Amino acid sequence: MDFAKLANPQILRIKPYVPGRLIEEDILKLASNENLLGPPESVVRALCEHATMVNYYPDSDCQEVRQALADHWGITPEEIIMGNGAVEHIYNVCTAFISPGEKVMFPWPSFAIFHIAATIQDAHLEMVPLTPDFQFDFDLLIQRYREFSPKLIFLNNPNNPTGSWFSEQELVRLLEAVDPEHTLIFLDEAYVQFVDAADFPDSLKLRREFPNLVILRTFAKIYGLAGLRIGALIGPPQFIDLINRVRDPFNVNRLAQVALLAALKDEAYYQKSRELVIRDRNYLMQKFDERGIRYVPTQTNFLFFDSGVDGEELFRRMMEEEKITMRPMTGYGLPSWFRASVPSDLAQCDRFLEALERQRTRLIEEGLAVG
Ligand SMILES: Cc1ncc(COP(=O)(O)O)c(C=O)c1O
């Protein structure tokens, strides 16, 4: 039989999300924007203490976690809903708000899950290109908003995969242009804790003025909890109530809740995570400048760059000969571009830089330079 004939037709248009490789010995894994410090020790201890409780279902409403986050952010628990990773909320907002044919707009390249979640709902997609140097184009976004009148706008700041970001002034321009009665602005801030740009938006402040602004946060990155899957969505209580109706019960597992409660108390780990990423991304950008490698200045824990050579061959050699994985950007139509995590370790930065230089030089000598 042919299951494709039975499936909803829009599902056939989805290209499955491609995850990075799983961890293997000796591999420097720079493909998935993970925290390469390892999890906080305080979290590992808390997990061991609670391991004997996994025969019980978790708190479906994540009450303790939501209270801790509410205190942390200076808001109320009714303004927070927890998810099995931040991505769950991207699907849930589409399920709750988007019917077939309704319009969803987002800049592109951006987070692949925006595209997948909106397509599952058979939404009408408007993908607004970034500028040729991969910056946000708010003139174009506002123009397309006016022409297209979307019900939902996804924004990712700073942006995966490019690392570029937009300022508070730019965001306010869009928020002021948008009709809050008809359009929801979903701001994914998965990498916000790594930002040191002074003009970056204070979204928690802006949401008080713009109730159609909802904010996504993950604990996978700076808190080092990617493998446990926990993320938060922040919005007005009525919005949160609607998302609550479509989520899975018990969506956030018991150990993820325990881990987050421990991680939120571990200020030392948080600061170390942040400082090492900022130090290492500045180091990598400086070295790329010295070597003339084109990249996009980043505010995240990853760097988006043009290898200037045949990407497929570079990817293969980095993997097989150097034991380093990076994320190819072929899916975005950028075959010589890659995204690589910032290692949080200068020796690993050098390992990456030396391997990249060795393989690029060889490929250029073999006539495989592009662009
Ligand atoms: C922009 C963006 N949003 C959300 C996520 C997902 O976070 P989580 O691992 O909590 O689902 C990621 C992870 O890579 C991301 O890059």
The ligand as an SDF file (V2000), in Angstrom:
LIG
                    3D

 16 16  0  0  0  0  0  0  0  0999 V2000
   16.0420   29.2190   17.1180 C   0  0  0  0  0  0  0  0  0  0  0  0
   15.8260   28.0240   17.9420 C   0  0  0  0  0  0  0  0  0  0  0  0
   14.6840   27.8830   18.5980 N   0  0  0  0  0  0  0  0  0  0  0  0
   14.4310   26.8120   19.3560 C   0  0  0  0  0  0  0  0  0  0  0  0
   15.3660   25.8120   19.4640 C   0  0  0  0  0  0  0  0  0  0  0  0
   15.0130   24.5710   20.1850 C   0  0  0  0  0  0  0  0  0  0  0  0
   15.2240   24.5520   21.4880 O   0  0  0  0  0  0  0  0  0  0  0  0
   14.8910   23.2080   22.2740 P   0  0  0  0  0  0  0  0  0  0  0  0
   16.0990   22.3520   22.1670 O   0  0  0  0  0  0  0  0  0  0  0  0
   14.5980   23.6840   23.6510 O   0  0  0  0  0  0  0  0  0  0  0  0
   13.6930   22.5730   21.6340 O   0  0  0  0  0  0  0  0  0  0  0  0
   16.5820   25.9030   18.8000 C   0  0  0  0  0  0  0  0  0  0  0  0
   17.5580   24.8230   18.8950 C   0  0  0  0  0  0  0  0  0  0  0  0
   18.4710   24.6460   18.1650 O   0  0  0  0  0  0  0  0  0  0  0  0
   16.8130   27.0390   18.0220 C   0  0  0  0  0  0  0  0  0  0  0  0
   17.9440   27.1820   17.3260 O   0  0  0  0  0  0  0  0  0  0  0  0
  1  2  1  0
  2  3  1  0
  2 15  2  0
  3  4  2  0
  4  5  1  0
  5  6  1  0
  5 12  2  0
  6  7  1  0
  7  8  1  0
  8  9  2  0
  8 10  1  0
  8 11  1  0
 12 13  1  0
 12 15  1  0
 13 14  2  0
 15 16  1  0
M  END
$$$$
